Amino acid sequence: MRSTQSFEVVIVGGGLGGMTAALSLRQRGLKVTVLEQAPQFGEIGAGIQTAPNASRILLGLGLRKQLEAIRTEPQDQVRRRWKDGSIVGLTELGDFCKKRYNAPYWHYHRADLHQVLTDACIDPAGPGPVVELRTACRVVELDRSDPRRPIAVTEDGRRFAADVVIGADGIRSRVRDLMGLPDTLEFSGEMAFRALIPGDLIAADPATRFLMDRFQSTIWYGPGRHLVHYMIRGGEYLNVVGCVPCTDEVAEKWTVTVDADALVNAYSDWDDRVAAMLSKAKDDVLAFALYHRRRDPVWVDGRVALLGDACHAMLPYQAQGASQAMEDAAVLAEELGRVTADGIEVALRRYVDRRAKHAGMVQDASLQNKTFYHYPDGTQQEVRDDLLRRGFDGESDVSYHWLWSGTPLSDPDLGAYDYRFAR
């Protein structure tokens, strides 16, 4: 019988979810190999929000010092009307968030957060076996002739055997396909623009300078579309995500690079400050089709399991996609860290039992927000805005308090940390 310490796990996919899983498993004493199909590890140039539920996971991995060095902390979440920019809702973040939830709400550049996780995975001074990182590894086959030792086979014929194989390979998961699971992807009919706008351009324009005065996470609501923006790297960039009806080209190609005019024109009749802000984008704006998965509790087959977007891809209207993958990673490590090789199947079943319903509720909430954000002007919009003005906790049926409170883990030590005040 293999001991817990000799456990071997192969993770397919080196994104934020996969790397959080790798570090979490390493700290449980498991031997981990990460297979990334790209030629090098890294993340795209974009921002990411981590609400307290995700921050708690990351800080519990011992990353506080590293995270404080790269984070930007918004003081509020602000909701604005599309036509005149009037504020219809405000949720306190900053110190209030840390005091209430004992964990912060932080913004990052995705590449910075990914680098922190990668460095921790390969740090020889860290607890547990150093994670092995392999690039240019596109998995094309799962050899399960020995069900106790599944093998991930790459395009160039390399074979990586382990006690467990985890598919953390995103919304178009190859591992999921190789498991023979049903296609649960659904097209939302929308696409998202993503851009990073230099902060010095925002600061130099009187029309947009207010964005530098107090860091906030801002959502503009409008008919059939919405806009999100927040500062990262301490104001070096304004991260912008704009969700609009999808064009035929983007629907066909999934991802397209467009110029700044396409972004500006998508909001041409909005508040003048929106155009002033968006016109500062460079001509490398990314437009990508928005897909999500139907809720499906089947994440495991034998000793192969899924994590993150591979099993519960959600629309970005709750800012929880990566955060839910991180919660998956923490729970998966907790369950696998409790067993020897003979208990793997039971541990994976418990992992799904603890995560599928919760992640599914967040999937549903994100889908609800697609409608909630995009009401045309009229009665429904007025009712929504009145709810927000009165301090409605969240937007969908899922409240922020439910989403941000507590932890998915049963680790009693996690609550011992005091995250309320930065050191």
N, C-alpha and C positions, 0 to 999 in steps of 0.2 A: 504494500500500500504506500502511495506517495504521501509524504508529509505535506502540511500546508505550505511550508517554506519552499518546497521543490515544485510547487504548482507552476504550470506554464500557461500563459494566456497570450494569444495573438489578437491584436486589435487591428482591424482593417479600417483605415481612415485616421489621419493625423490632424483633424480640425480641433476646435475647442472642446467638443464633447469627448473625442477620442483621447486627447492629451490629459483632460481632467480624469478620465477613467484610468489611464496609464499611471498617473501619479498616485491616485487613490489606491490602486491595486498594489503599486510598489510599496506604499506605506503600510500595507497589510502583509508584507513579506512575500508577495508573489513575483514570479519572474515574468516580465512583460516584454513583448516585441510589438512594435507599431509598424505597420506597413502603409506607406503613403505613396499614392500613384504619381504625385508630382515629383519633379526632379529635385526639389528641396523643400524643407519644412518652412511653413510660413502661413500668413493669412493675408487676405485682400486689404487694400487700403480703405477702411471704412470704420465707423464708430460702432460701439456696442454699449448697451445699458445693462447693468447688473443691479437688479432690485435686491432687497435684503435677503430673500430666499437663496439667491445665487451667491451673494457676497459671503453669506454665512458658510457656505460650502468651501469657497476659496480661502477664506481666512482660517477655517478649520484645518486646512492643509498646511498651515504654517507660513502663509505667504504675505502676511500683513505688511512687513517692511517693503517688500518688492511692489506690492499693489499701491501702497501710499505714494511711491515714487512715480507712478505712471497715471494715477487716477485724476480725474477732474470731478469735483463734487457739485452737482446742481443744488440750488437752494429751494427750488419749487418745481412742480410740474404745472404748466400753464396751458389753458385751453382757450383758443381765440376764434372769433368769427371770421369767416373768409372775406367778407366784403369790407369791413371797416377795422378789423383787428381788435375789436373790443374783447375784453377778457370775460369769459362766461364761467370759468371754473379755475380753481387753484388748489393744489395739494401741496402741503408743506413737505419738504424733503430735508436735506442738510442735517443739522443737529436734532431736529424733531424726529426724523426717521431713525436715527441711531438711538435716541432715548426710548422711543416706543418699541422698536423691533430689535434692539440690541445688535444691529448690523446696519451698514450704510447702503445708500443708493449712490452708485458711482458710475461714471462714464469712462470709457477707454477707447484708444485706438485699438482695433482688433489685433493688429500685428504686435503691439506692445504686450497685450494680455497673453497672446499665444507664446511670445518669447519667454515670458515669466514662467509659464507652465513647462515649456520645453527645457529651460535651464534647470528647473527643479527636478525634472525627470532624469536628467543625465548628471546631476551634481553628485560627484563621488562621496561627498560628505553627508548626503541625505540618508534617511532611514530606508532600509530595504535594498534589494538588488537594483543596480542601475538599469534603467529602461534602455533596450536596444532599439534604435531608430533606423529604419530602412526606407530609403527613397526609391523612386522609379519602380515601384512594386504595384503594378496593376493586377489585381486578383481576377482571374477568369474562371476558376474552377474550385470547387470544394470536394476533396476526396474524403469520403466518410466510410470507406471500406472497413476501417476499424472505428466503430462509433465512439469509442472511448478516446481516440486520438485523431480528431478531425485535422485535415491538412488544407491550408490555403495555398493554392497553386497560382503562381504569377504568369503573366503573358510570356515571359522568357523562360519558363519552365522551372523556376525555383520553387521549392516546396518547404512550407513552414508548418510543422506539426506542433500541436499544443493539446493541453487538456481541455481548453475552451477557446473558441473563436468568437470574437465579438465584431459585429458589423456596425461600425460607427461611420459609415461612408456616405452619409448624406441622403438628400431627398431622392436621388436617382441611384439608390443603393444596389450595387452589384451583388452583395452578399444576400440581400433580401431575395433577389431574383434567383440566385443559386439555391436558396432554401426552398424554392417552389411556392412561395407565399403569394396570395392574390394581389393583383394590382389595385391599390387603394388610392392612387393619386387622382385628384380632381383639380381642374383648372378653375381659377376664381373669376376669370374674365378681366382681371386687372394686371397691371405691371407696376413695378416700382422703379423710380429714378433714384440713383445713389450718387452723391457727389461730396467731395471735400472742398470747401471754400477757404482760402487763406484768411486767417484771422486778422492780419494787418489790413486787408482790404475792407473787412467789415468795420474795423475800428476807425478807418480814415474817412468813412462816409457818414455825415450827420444823420442820414436816414436810417442807418443800421447800427450806429454806435451804441444804441441802447442794449444790444445783445451782449456787449462786453461789460456793461455796468453791473449786472447781476447774472451769474450763470444759472440758466434755467433749462428745463426740458419742455419744449413747446410743441403743442399739437394745434394746428389750424384745421377747423372743420369746415367743409364746404360741400355743395351739391355734387355728388358722384365722385368726389376725390378729397384727399386730405394731404397735409404736409407736416412733417416732423423735423425739428432741428435742435441741436445742442452742441455745445463746445466740447472739444477733446484736446488733450495735451495742453491743458491750462490756457486755452484760448488760441493755440497755434492754428487750429482748424475749426470751422463750423461744419459739423456733419449734417447732411441734409438727406432725408428720405421722403420722396413724394410719390404717393400711390394714386394712380389714375387708370381710366379704362385702357385696356391693352390694345396695341396696334397689331395688325396682321403680321408684320415682319417679326416683332418680338415674340408673338405667340408661336410662330413657326420655328424661330431660331433659339428660343429660350433666353438668350443673352445677346445684347447688341450695345455697342458703344455709340453714343450720339453726342452732338455738340450742345453747348449751353443754351442755344436758341430753342431747342426742343423742350428743354426744361422750363424756360421762361414762358414760352407760348402755352404750355399746359396750364398755366395759372394767369393768363393774360388779363382777365377781368377781376382779379383779386386786389386786395389792398395794395397800394403803391409800394409799401415797404417790402412786400413779397418780391415784386419785380426787382427792386433795388438790391435785395439780397441775392436772388437767384442769378441775376445777370453777372455776378462776380465769379461764377463757376467757370472752370476751365473746360476746354473742349474734349474732355475725357469722361463725360458723364456716362454711367452705366445704367442701362435699362434692362430689367429682367422680368420675365413672366412669373406671376405668383401662383404657385400650386400649393395644395395642402393634401393631407391624407384623411380619409374617413377614419373614424375611431375603429380600432381593431385590436383586441387583446392578445392576438397571437404574435408573440415576439420571439418565441423560442422553439427550436426543433432539436431535440437531443442536447448536444453540447455546443450548439451554435445559437447565439442570441443577438438581438438587435438593440440599438441605443440611439436616442436622439431622433433626428429627422428620418432616419431609416424606418422607424416604427411609428412616429407621431408628428410628422412635419405639420406645422401650423402656420397660418398667416401671421404677418408681423404686427398685427393690430393689438397685441398685448405685450409686445417687447419681451417675450418669454421663450423664444425658440432655443437659444443657446442655454438659457438658465435652466430650462427643463432637462436638457441634455446633461448638464452638470449635476442636477439632482439624480438623474438616472445613474450617472457614473458613481456617485457617492454610495447610493443604495446597492448597486451591483457589487462594489468593492466590499461593503459591509457584509453582504451575504456570502460571497465567495471566500472572504477572509475567515469565516467561521467554520469552514468544512475542510475535510481532506478530499482527495480526488473522488472517493466513492460517494461523496455527498453533492457533487456538482449539479446533477439534474434537479435535486430538491432545492438547492440554493437558487438556481435560475428560475424555478417556479415561484419561489418566494419573492424574488426580485420583480417579476411581472405582477404578482399579486399586489405588491406595495406601490407599484408605479403606474400601471396601465390606467386605472380609473382616474387617478389624480391628473396625469398628463392629458387624458381624454377630456376632462373638464376644462383644462386650459385651452385645448384645441377648440372646443365648442365656444368658449368665451371669445377667442380670437376671431372666430367666424361671425359671432354676433356683432362684434365691433365693426365689421365691414359695413353693416347696415347702419349702426349707431353713428358712426363717423360721417356718413355720407347722405344723411337726410336732405332732401331739397328744402328750401325755405318754406315754412308753413307750420301747421299744427304740431306735427311730430317733432320738428326741429325746435319749436318753442317749448314743448314739454321737456325735451332733452336738456335744453339750455337752462331751464328753470331748475331741474334736478341738480345740474352741475353747480349752479349758483348757490344752492342750499347745502352744498358739501356732500353730494352723493358719493359714496365710497366705491370708486371704480366706475366702469362704464357698462360692463356686461352683467350677467347674473352672478359672476364671480367677483367678490369684493377684494380690494387691495389688502384688507386686514387678513382675510383668509389666505390669500396668496403669499403674503410677505411674512406671516407669523410662523413661529416654530421652525421645525426642521423635519425633513423626511427621514432623518436618521434616528436610531434608538441609542446613539452614543451619549451617555450621560455627561461626558466631559465637554461636549460642544458648548453647553450653556455656561461653562465656567469662564469663558473669555468675556472680557468687557470691551466691546467695540464702540462704546458710546462717544468717546472723545479721542480724536487723533493725537498721537504722541509726537 
